[in-house]
Protein backbone atom coordinates (compact mmCIF):
# COMPACT_ATOMS: atom_id res chain seq x y z
CA UNK A 1 0.00 0.00 0.00
CA UNK A 2 1.28 3.43 -0.91
CA UNK A 3 0.35 6.38 1.27
CA UNK A 4 1.01 10.09 0.93
CA UNK A 5 3.16 11.77 3.56
CA UNK A 6 0.03 13.34 5.09
CA UNK A 7 -1.75 9.98 5.18
CA UNK A 8 1.27 8.48 6.95
CA UNK A 9 1.09 11.26 9.51
CA UNK A 10 -2.63 10.65 10.05
CA UNK A 11 -2.04 6.88 10.33
CA UNK A 12 0.56 7.48 13.01
CA UNK A 13 -1.88 9.51 15.07
CA UNK A 14 -4.79 7.14 14.44
CA UNK A 15 -2.59 4.34 15.74
CA UNK A 16 -2.51 5.98 19.16
CA UNK A 17 -6.25 6.64 19.27
CA UNK A 18 -6.38 10.29 18.26
CA UNK A 19 -9.80 11.53 17.15
CA UNK A 20 -10.27 13.44 13.90
CA UNK A 21 -10.44 16.69 15.86
CA UNK A 22 -7.24 15.90 17.75
CA UNK A 23 -5.45 14.94 14.53
CA UNK A 24 -6.64 18.15 12.84
CA UNK A 25 -5.25 20.25 15.67
CA UNK A 26 -1.97 18.31 15.74
CA UNK A 27 -1.30 18.64 11.98
CA UNK A 28 -2.88 22.09 11.64
CA UNK A 29 -5.58 21.06 9.17
CA UNK A 30 -9.37 21.15 9.20
CA UNK A 31 -11.40 18.25 10.55
CA UNK A 32 -12.91 17.84 7.07
CA UNK A 33 -9.42 17.44 5.59
CA UNK A 34 -8.58 14.83 8.22
CA UNK A 35 -11.82 12.99 7.42
CA UNK A 36 -10.77 13.00 3.75
CA UNK A 37 -7.39 11.47 4.63
CA UNK A 38 -9.00 8.86 6.89
CA UNK A 39 -11.41 7.93 4.08
CA UNK A 40 -8.47 7.51 1.68
CA UNK A 41 -6.68 5.32 4.23
CA UNK A 42 -9.80 3.17 4.69
CA UNK A 43 -10.11 2.73 0.92
CA UNK A 44 -6.44 1.83 0.48
CA UNK A 45 -6.56 -0.74 3.29
CA UNK A 46 -10.06 -2.03 2.40
CA UNK A 47 -10.96 -1.46 6.05
CA UNK A 48 -14.43 -1.02 7.52
CA UNK A 49 -13.32 1.55 10.08
CA UNK A 50 -10.21 3.18 11.52
CA UNK A 51 -9.60 0.44 14.11
CA UNK A 52 -9.80 -2.18 11.37
CA UNK A 53 -7.36 -0.11 9.25
CA UNK A 54 -4.80 -0.04 12.06
CA UNK A 55 -5.28 -3.78 12.60
CA UNK A 56 -4.70 -4.45 8.88
CA UNK A 57 -1.64 -2.20 8.78
CA UNK A 58 -0.23 -3.89 11.88
CA UNK A 59 -0.85 -7.34 10.44
CA UNK A 60 0.86 -6.30 7.18
CA UNK A 61 3.93 -5.11 9.10
CA UNK A 62 3.44 -1.41 8.39
CA UNK A 63 4.60 -0.46 11.89
CA UNK A 64 7.48 -2.93 12.17
CA UNK A 65 10.15 -0.23 11.75
CA UNK A 66 8.38 2.36 13.90
CA UNK A 67 9.67 3.38 17.29
CA UNK A 68 7.04 2.98 19.97
CA UNK A 69 7.40 5.86 22.43
CA UNK A 70 6.10 3.65 25.23
CA UNK A 71 9.09 1.33 24.83
CA UNK A 72 11.77 3.86 23.87
CA UNK A 73 15.17 3.89 25.55
CA UNK A 74 14.26 6.92 27.65
CA UNK A 75 11.64 4.83 29.48
CA UNK A 76 14.02 1.94 30.06
CA UNK A 77 14.44 2.63 33.78
CA UNK A 78 10.77 3.11 34.58
Secondary structure, DSSP 8 states (H G I E B T S, - for coil): ----HHHHHHHHHHHTT--HHHHHHHHT--HHHHHHHHHHHHHHHT-SSHHHHHHHHHHTTTTTT---GGGSGGGTT-
